[in-house]
Structures are given as structure tokens and as C-alpha cells.
Amino acid sequence: MTPFDRPPVGMNLARTAKLVAQAFDAALVEAGGTLPVWVTLLSIKSRELANQRELAGMIGIQGATLTHHLNAMETQGLLTRRRDPENRRVHQVELTEAGEALFLKLRTAALAFDKRLRTGLSDDRLAEFAEVLAALRANVD
């Protein structure tokens, strides 16, 4: 058996990741959001990230791109930003009532999508898959 009797792992993983990401984004769009909006709302809601720089890193975008997203979300009434009184260069971001409502709507869509992805997969297979993904990440690092 040669290494190319099956698609290379990297190629297969990249294609699958792209397909899943597109389907997830489509599910979020149908619910009234997008992946960057969902990750932003989730990060703010969970308080995992305290400022815009950390938020940009979580989403995987540049600070200027995040500023564009946050400006649009603020214009839509989904969040508010204010300067941190202890560090004027840092913006604190909080959800508004409309942001909370969209968060709940997108959370429902995200959970439904996750359930769809898990269809037919046992907890053992999912645990093994998580281990394989962790090993692939470690191999890249």
C-alpha cells in the first residue's frame, strides 16, 4: 500500500473542516447570525475574554477586522463598548438585551448543528476523535 492509496490525512481533514465550517455558518446565518458574530457573542457571554485584543485572537482575525465586526454589532444594538477606566487603551465589551436574545437564538442553532454532527457517533468514537484531533494539532506544533 502506498501513502496515496487513500487521500492524505491533511487534505481530507482540510476538506472536511471546510465543509463543516460552511455548513455551521449556514446554520448560523439561517438563525440570524454568522460564525464571527456567534463566537463574539459566546466569548462575551462566557466572559472568557475581557478585551478586544483577546477576542480577536479567539476568533482568529486581526484587531482591525474585529473592530469592523464590533462596530456593526454595536450599530445593530447587540453590544456596547466602553473604555476600561484602569486602562483607557482597552475597551470592555458587553451584550445588550438584543445581543442576549441573539445569543440564545444562535446557541439553539449551534446546539442543533452539534447534535446533527454527532448523529450516529457513539461517545467512545467522539472521545477517540477528540484524541486524534489533539494528536494532529500536536504534530503540527
N, C-alpha and C positions, 0 to 999 in steps of 0.2 A: 504494500500500500504506500503510495506517495503522499507527501504532505498536501497535495492539491486534489486528492480523491474526494475531499469534502471542502466546502468553502472555508477559507482561512477564518479562524475564530474572530479576529479583529474586524474583518469585513462583515461577517454575519452579525456580530454584535452591533456594529455601526448602523447597518441597515435596520435591524430590529429596533434599536434605540430611536432612530429617526422616525420610523413608523409609529411606535408607541407615543413618542412626543407629539407627533402631528395629531394622532387620534385624541390624546389627552387635551391638547389645545383646542381641538374642535369641540370636545365635550364642554370645556370651559366657556368657549365662545357661545355655544348654544344656551348656556346658563347666564350669559350676560357679562362675561369677563374674558381674560386671556391668561396665559401662563405667567407673564410678568406681574399682572395685577394680582393674581392668586397668591404668588409667592410673596409679594409685597404685603398684602393683607394678612396672610398667615404669619409672616415674620413679625409684623407689628402686633398682631393679636397675641401671639405667644410670648412676646417680649424677649425673644431670643436675641434680638439685635436692638441696640439702643440708638444708633445714629445712622445717617445716610451712607456713610462710608462702609460700615459693616453690612448694611442692606444691599448695597451694590455688589459687594463681594459674594454674598449669599445667592443673589440672582445670577451672577456671572456676567455682569455688564459693567461698563465704565461709569464713573460718577456723573459725567455729563448726560449720559443716556438715562440714568436713574432720575436725574433732575427733570428731564423731559417727562418721564412717566409720572413722577410725583406732581409736577405742575398740572398735568392733565387730570390726575386723580383729585387734586385739590380743587381744580376748576369744576369737576363733576360733583364736588361736595362729599367725597369719600374719606378725606383725611384733612387734618390740619398740621401745619408745621410751625414751630416756634424755636427761637434761638435758646440754647441752653444758657441759663443765667450764669453758670460757672465757667462756661467756655463759649463765647459768642460765635466761634467758628463752627460749632456743632449745632445741627438742627435736630430737635426732638420731634418725632412724628407720632401722631395719634389718630385713631379712627373716629369718624363722626358716626352719627346714628345710621346714615345711609351706607357708610363703609361697613358698619357692623352687619347691616341687612345683606349687603352683597357678599360679605364673608360667609354668612350662613348659607346663602344660595350656592355659592361656589364650593363650599365644604360638602354640601349634599351631592353636587356633581362629581367632586373628586372622590368621595367615598363610593359612589355608584360605579365610577370608572375603575377604581381599585378592585371592587367586587367582580366586575366583568373580567379584569385581567387575571384574577385568581381562579376563575371558573375551571373546574376540572383538575386543579392542582392541590395536592394534599399539603398539610402543614409541614410534613417532613421534606417534601420536594421543594417547597418555598424556602425552608431553612437551608437546605443544601444549595439552592440557587443563590441565596444571600452570601453563603460562604464562597461560592465560585466567583461571584462579583467582587467580593473583598479580595480574593486571591489575584484576580485580574488587575484590580486597582494597585495592589502591592507590587505586582510585576511591572507595572508601568512606572511606578515611583522608583 
